[in-house]
Amino acid sequence: MILAELRSKMIEIEQGSFSSDGHTAIRTQASRRSDDSPAKPNTFSDACDEEASFDSASKGNAYDENAAMRKIERLCSMREQASKQLFQRLVRDGFSETVANSAISRALSCGLVDDMRFADVLVRCRVAAGKGSAGIARELSALDIDPLSVDEFVRLSENDESLELDRALALLMRKPPRAKNVREAAYRKLVTKGYSAEISSRASRMWFDAEQLK
């Protein structure tokens, strides 16, 4: 009989229903939780509200100036950036215009961002890709950069017009257009690539005439 009672009490202890004074106790969810512990949400809506509150607190500095600077650093580590492009990117990513402007000013002052350095690189890349000077000038102007303030562009502009013509012809020979009216297609191709109407007309005519002689 005593052994049976001991076994019964051991089972009750293992099940967590036996109190230290020898009496059984029914432990409810409220009694298991200490008074100072936060209550669990009762509904899915409550849970969402608590999660949103936590995210808001943990991300309170996600869009401050220091966060914007870190993003600028990451972008500039990949390639040169223009200040206008960076501003547009920061605003698109959720930073306020005030924060974006402030961060970009800091980046400009410390030399992390340099519009002239960016412009020189852009001009060299566009020339290597066979782009025309008129198109390059438009691209720089769209970034609020004066083409004539860019050393590489000034050197390009000072070249003899024949060099621009040669570059246009080289582009057509390297990538000839495929169309029924190839001369017209060649002209459109050059205009699209940023060559002036005059250069495009001359180059497309010269290229077409050379193709006819083959």
RANOR-V628969 format. One record per backbone hydrogen bond with DSSP energy under -0.5 kcal/mol. NH is the residue of the N-H (numbers start at 0). CO is the residue of the C=O. E is the energy in kcal/mol with one decimal. If there is no record, write none. Layout:
BEGIN
((NH;CO;E) (NH;CO;E))
END
This chain:
BEGIN
((4;0;-2.0) (5;1;-2.4) (6;2;-2.3) (7;3;-2.1) (8;4;-2.4) (9;5;-2.5) (10;6;-2.2) (11;7;-1.9) (12;8;-2.4) (13;9;-2.6) (14;10;-1.8) (15;12;-1.5) (16;11;-2.5) (17;11;-0.6) (18;22;-2.2) (21;18;-1.6) (24;16;-2.0) (26;24;-0.7) (27;25;-0.8) (31;27;-1.8) (32;28;-1.1) (36;33;-1.3) (46;42;-2.0) (47;43;-2.2) (48;44;-2.2) (49;45;-2.2) (50;46;-2.3) (51;47;-2.7) (52;48;-2.0) (53;49;-2.2) (54;50;-2.7) (55;51;-2.4) (56;52;-1.8) (57;53;-2.7) (58;54;-1.9) (59;56;-0.9) (61;58;-1.9) (63;60;-1.2) (67;63;-2.1) (68;64;-2.3) (69;65;-2.0) (70;66;-1.8) (71;67;-2.3) (72;68;-2.6) (73;69;-2.0) (74;70;-2.4) (75;71;-2.7) (76;72;-1.4) (77;73;-0.6) (77;74;-0.9) (78;74;-1.5) (85;81;-2.2) (86;82;-2.4) (87;83;-2.3) (88;84;-2.3) (89;85;-2.8) (90;86;-2.3) (91;87;-2.1) (92;88;-1.7) (93;90;-1.5) (94;89;-2.4) (99;95;-2.7) (100;96;-2.7) (101;97;-2.2) (102;98;-2.6) (103;99;-2.4) (104;100;-2.2) (105;101;-1.8) (106;102;-2.3) (107;103;-2.4) (108;104;-2.3) (109;105;-1.6) (110;107;-0.9) (111;106;-1.4) (112;106;-1.8) (117;113;-2.5) (118;114;-2.6) (119;115;-2.3) (120;116;-1.8) (121;117;-2.5) (122;118;-2.6) (123;119;-2.1) (124;120;-2.4) (125;121;-2.6) (126;122;-2.4) (127;123;-2.2) (128;124;-1.4) (129;126;-1.7) (130;125;-2.8) (131;192;-2.4) (133;193;-0.7) (134;193;-2.3) (135;131;-1.9) (136;132;-2.4) (137;133;-1.8) (138;134;-2.1) (139;135;-2.3) (140;136;-2.3) (141;137;-2.0) (142;138;-0.7) (142;139;-0.9) (143;140;-1.9) (144;139;-2.3) (146;144;-0.5) (148;145;-2.2) (149;146;-1.6) (150;148;-0.6) (153;149;-2.5) (154;150;-2.4) (155;151;-1.8) (156;152;-2.7) (157;153;-1.9) (158;154;-0.6) (158;155;-0.8) (162;159;-1.8) (163;159;-0.8) (164;160;-2.0) (165;161;-2.6) (166;162;-2.0) (167;163;-1.9) (168;164;-2.4) (169;165;-2.4) (170;166;-1.8) (171;167;-1.8) (172;168;-2.3) (173;169;-2.1) (174;170;-2.6) (178;176;-0.6) (181;179;-1.0) (184;180;-2.1) (185;181;-2.4) (186;182;-2.0) (187;183;-2.3) (188;184;-2.2) (189;185;-2.1) (190;186;-2.3) (191;187;-2.4) (192;188;-1.6) (193;190;-1.5) (194;189;-2.4) (199;195;-2.6) (200;196;-2.2) (201;197;-2.4) (202;198;-2.7) (203;199;-2.2) (204;200;-1.9) (205;201;-2.5) (206;202;-2.7) (207;203;-2.3) (208;204;-2.5) (209;205;-2.0) (210;206;-2.2) (211;207;-1.9) (212;208;-1.0) (213;210;-1.0))
END
